[in-house]
Amino acid sequence: MAGHSKWANIQHRKGRQDAKRGKIFTKLIKEITVAARMSGGDVNFNPRLRAAVIEAKEENMPADNITRAIKRGTGELEGVSYEEIRYEGYGTNGAAVIVDCLTDNKQRAVADVRHAFSKYGGNLGTDGSVAFMFKHLGSLVFAPGTNEDALMEAALEAGAEDIINNEDGSIEVITAPADFSAVKEKLEEANFKAVFSEVTMKADNEVVFAGEDGVKMQKLLDALEELDDVQDVYTSAVIEE
């Protein structure tokens, strides 16, 4: 199936993430701890934990840090108890925004998120106000020039749900969230290394932003992502440089 051009947008997102490396370990430790608390410390039976541990290893997090985070989650070590909270709202021109938090202080988290929305022209909505516009899935993006037929065969054999051919030549493999890590590993075994991969909330209908509106929307997203309690920010906005 066809998809809009997104390679430049992916590169833009990667660049912004690389610039925020200082927060990556903190976010991953929180995610590992909560995943272990919810479904146990065995990565073979906990897809969410497995995905977090794989990402932590890709970020070169020391094994001791990963082990301690798992043990804090399972209760073998004392640690802070984090609560998962999702906030939904609207940004520039009504673009949908989902903000996922892991926090030990719900009052602080909601105050900070509401302030960011207000400061940059957005509005915090009610539960369920925009979530229905998104689908929870795994996404692996491969560079233009990747052998399409070979990748498609390998992806379907690995258990992928869909393959999207974008106009710029990049290819996106879609998986169920629980299958993400297994599909990613099988594709790597077949020598297909994604340049960008994540379990995400993907908008059913994306809206392209440019110019002043794009700058304004990016400021809101940056402000949200910089908050200590925020783990992930999802939006229907696609911001062009």
C-alpha positions as CSV (number, residue, x, y, z in Angstrom):
1,M,0.0,0.0,0.0
2,A,1.1,3.6,-0.7
3,G,2.1,6.1,2.0
4,H,3.1,9.7,2.1
5,S,6.7,10.9,2.0
6,K,8.2,10.5,5.5
7,W,12.0,9.9,5.2
8,A,12.9,13.5,5.9
9,N,10.5,13.5,8.9
10,I,12.1,10.3,10.3
11,Q,15.6,11.8,10.0
12,H,14.3,15.0,11.7
13,R,12.9,13.0,14.6
14,K,16.1,10.9,14.9
15,G,18.1,14.1,15.1
16,R,15.9,15.6,17.8
17,Q,16.1,12.4,19.8
18,D,19.9,12.3,19.5
19,A,20.0,15.8,20.9
20,K,18.1,14.7,24.0
21,R,20.3,11.7,24.8
22,G,20.7,12.9,28.5
23,K,17.1,11.8,29.2
24,I,17.1,8.5,27.4
25,F,18.5,6.4,30.3
26,T,16.1,7.9,32.8
27,K,13.1,7.2,30.6
28,L,14.3,3.6,29.8
29,I,14.9,2.8,33.5
30,K,11.3,4.0,34.3
31,E,9.9,1.9,31.5
32,I,11.8,-1.2,32.5
33,T,10.8,-0.8,36.1
34,V,7.1,-0.4,35.3
35,A,7.0,-3.2,32.7
36,A,8.6,-5.6,35.2
37,R,6.2,-4.5,37.9
38,M,3.2,-5.1,35.7
39,S,4.0,-8.4,34.0
40,G,7.1,-9.9,35.7
41,G,10.8,-9.8,35.2
42,D,11.2,-12.5,32.5
43,V,11.7,-10.9,29.1
44,N,10.6,-14.1,27.4
45,F,7.1,-13.8,28.8
46,N,6.8,-10.0,29.0
47,P,6.8,-8.3,25.5
48,R,6.8,-4.8,26.9
49,L,9.8,-5.5,29.1
50,R,11.6,-7.3,26.3
51,A,11.2,-4.3,24.0
52,A,12.5,-1.9,26.7
53,V,15.5,-4.0,27.4
54,I,16.4,-4.3,23.7
55,E,16.2,-0.5,23.4
56,A,18.3,0.0,26.5
57,K,21.0,-2.3,25.1
58,E,20.9,-0.4,21.8
59,E,21.5,2.8,23.8
60,N,24.5,1.0,25.5
61,M,22.9,1.1,28.9
62,P,25.1,-1.0,31.3
63,A,23.7,-4.4,32.1
64,D,23.8,-3.7,35.9
65,N,21.4,-0.7,35.4
66,I,19.0,-2.9,33.5
67,T,19.1,-5.6,36.1
68,R,18.5,-3.2,38.9
69,A,15.6,-1.6,37.2
70,I,14.0,-5.0,36.7
71,K,14.5,-5.9,40.3
72,R,13.0,-2.6,41.4
73,G,10.0,-3.5,39.3
74,T,9.6,-7.0,40.7
75,G,10.1,-5.8,44.3
76,E,13.5,-7.5,44.8
77,L,15.0,-4.0,45.4
78,E,13.4,-0.9,46.9
79,G,12.6,1.9,44.6
80,V,10.2,4.7,43.5
81,S,6.7,3.6,42.5
82,Y,5.6,5.1,39.2
83,E,2.1,5.6,38.0
84,E,1.1,5.4,34.4
85,I,-1.0,8.4,33.2
86,R,-2.2,9.4,29.8
87,Y,-3.2,12.9,28.9
88,E,-4.9,13.9,25.6
89,G,-5.2,17.3,24.0
90,Y,-5.0,19.5,21.0
91,G,-2.2,21.6,19.5
92,T,-1.9,24.1,16.7
93,N,-5.0,24.0,14.4
94,G,-6.5,21.3,16.5
95,A,-3.8,18.7,15.9
96,A,-4.3,15.7,18.2
97,V,-1.7,15.0,20.9
98,I,-1.3,12.1,23.3
99,V,1.1,12.5,26.3
100,D,2.1,9.3,28.2
101,C,3.6,9.9,31.6
102,L,5.3,7.7,34.3
103,T,5.3,9.7,37.5
104,D,5.5,9.5,41.3
105,N,3.5,12.7,41.6
106,K,0.3,12.9,39.6
107,Q,-0.5,16.5,40.7
108,R,2.9,17.7,39.4
109,A,2.6,15.8,36.1
110,V,-0.9,17.2,35.2
111,A,0.1,20.7,36.2
112,D,3.2,20.6,34.0
113,V,1.4,19.1,31.0
114,R,-1.4,21.6,31.3
115,H,1.0,24.5,31.5
116,A,2.9,23.3,28.4
117,F,-0.4,23.1,26.4
118,S,-1.5,26.5,27.5
119,K,1.8,28.2,26.9
120,Y,2.1,27.1,23.3
121,G,-1.5,27.5,22.1
122,G,-2.9,24.1,22.9
123,N,-5.7,22.7,25.0
124,L,-5.7,19.8,27.4
125,G,-8.7,17.6,26.6
126,T,-10.6,14.9,28.4
127,D,-9.8,11.2,28.6
128,G,-10.6,9.6,25.2
129,S,-10.9,12.9,23.4
130,V,-8.2,12.0,20.8
131,A,-7.1,8.4,21.5
132,F,-9.6,7.0,19.1
133,M,-7.8,8.7,16.3
134,F,-4.7,6.6,16.9
135,K,-3.7,2.9,16.6
136,H,-1.2,1.2,18.9
137,L,1.4,-0.6,16.8
138,G,5.0,-1.4,16.2
139,S,6.8,0.5,13.4
140,L,10.1,-0.3,11.7
141,V,11.3,2.1,9.0
142,F,13.9,1.0,6.3
143,A,16.0,3.3,4.1
144,P,15.2,4.1,0.5
145,G,16.9,1.5,-1.7
146,T,16.1,-1.5,0.5
147,N,15.2,-4.6,-1.5
148,E,11.4,-4.3,-1.3
149,D,10.5,-7.9,-2.4
150,A,13.0,-9.5,-0.1
151,L,12.0,-7.3,2.9
152,M,8.3,-8.0,2.3
153,E,8.9,-11.7,2.2
154,A,11.0,-11.6,5.4
155,A,8.6,-9.4,7.2
156,L,5.5,-11.4,6.4
157,E,7.4,-14.6,7.4
158,A,8.4,-12.9,10.7
159,G,4.8,-12.1,11.6
160,A,4.4,-8.5,10.4
161,E,0.9,-7.1,9.9
162,D,1.5,-4.7,7.0
163,I,4.2,-3.2,4.8
164,I,3.9,0.4,3.6
165,N,5.8,1.7,0.6
166,N,6.3,5.4,1.0
167,E,6.6,7.8,-1.9
168,D,10.2,8.7,-1.0
169,G,11.3,5.0,-1.3
170,S,11.4,4.2,2.4
171,I,9.6,1.1,3.6
172,E,7.7,0.8,6.9
173,V,6.9,-2.5,8.4
174,I,3.9,-2.6,10.8
175,T,3.6,-5.1,13.7
176,A,1.3,-5.8,16.6
177,P,2.8,-4.2,19.7
178,A,3.4,-7.6,21.3
179,D,5.1,-8.9,18.2
180,F,7.4,-5.9,17.7
181,S,10.6,-7.3,19.3
182,A,10.3,-10.7,17.7
183,V,9.7,-9.3,14.2
184,K,12.6,-6.9,14.7
185,E,15.0,-9.6,15.7
186,K,13.9,-11.9,12.9
187,L,14.4,-9.1,10.3
188,E,17.9,-8.4,11.7
189,E,18.7,-12.1,11.4
190,A,17.7,-11.8,7.7
191,N,20.1,-8.7,7.5
192,F,17.4,-6.1,7.5
193,K,18.3,-3.4,10.0
194,A,15.7,-0.7,10.5
195,V,17.0,2.9,10.7
196,F,14.2,3.8,13.1
197,S,11.9,1.5,15.1
198,E,9.5,2.0,17.9
199,V,6.2,0.9,19.5
200,T,4.0,3.9,19.0
201,M,0.6,5.4,18.7
202,K,0.1,6.3,15.1
203,A,-2.6,8.7,13.9
204,D,-5.1,7.4,11.4
205,N,-5.0,10.7,9.6
206,E,-1.8,12.8,9.7
207,V,-1.7,16.5,9.1
208,V,1.3,18.2,7.5
209,F,2.5,21.4,9.2
210,A,5.0,24.0,7.7
211,G,6.0,27.6,8.3
212,E,4.9,29.4,11.5
213,D,2.3,26.8,12.3
214,G,5.0,24.1,12.2
215,V,7.3,26.1,14.4
216,K,4.5,26.7,16.9
217,M,3.5,23.0,17.0
218,Q,7.1,21.9,17.4
219,K,7.6,24.2,20.4
220,L,4.6,22.5,22.1
221,L,5.9,19.0,21.4
222,D,9.4,20.0,22.6
223,A,8.0,21.5,25.8
224,L,6.0,18.3,26.5
225,E,9.0,16.0,25.8
226,E,11.3,17.9,28.1
227,L,9.1,17.4,31.1
228,D,10.6,14.9,33.6
229,D,7.4,12.9,34.0
230,V,6.8,12.5,30.2
231,Q,7.8,9.3,28.6
232,D,6.3,9.6,25.1
233,V,4.4,12.2,23.0
234,Y,2.3,11.2,20.0
235,T,0.7,13.5,17.5
236,S,-1.2,13.6,14.3
237,A,1.0,16.5,13.2
238,V,3.8,15.9,10.7
239,I,6.1,18.8,10.8
240,E,8.2,19.7,7.7
241,E,11.4,21.6,8.0
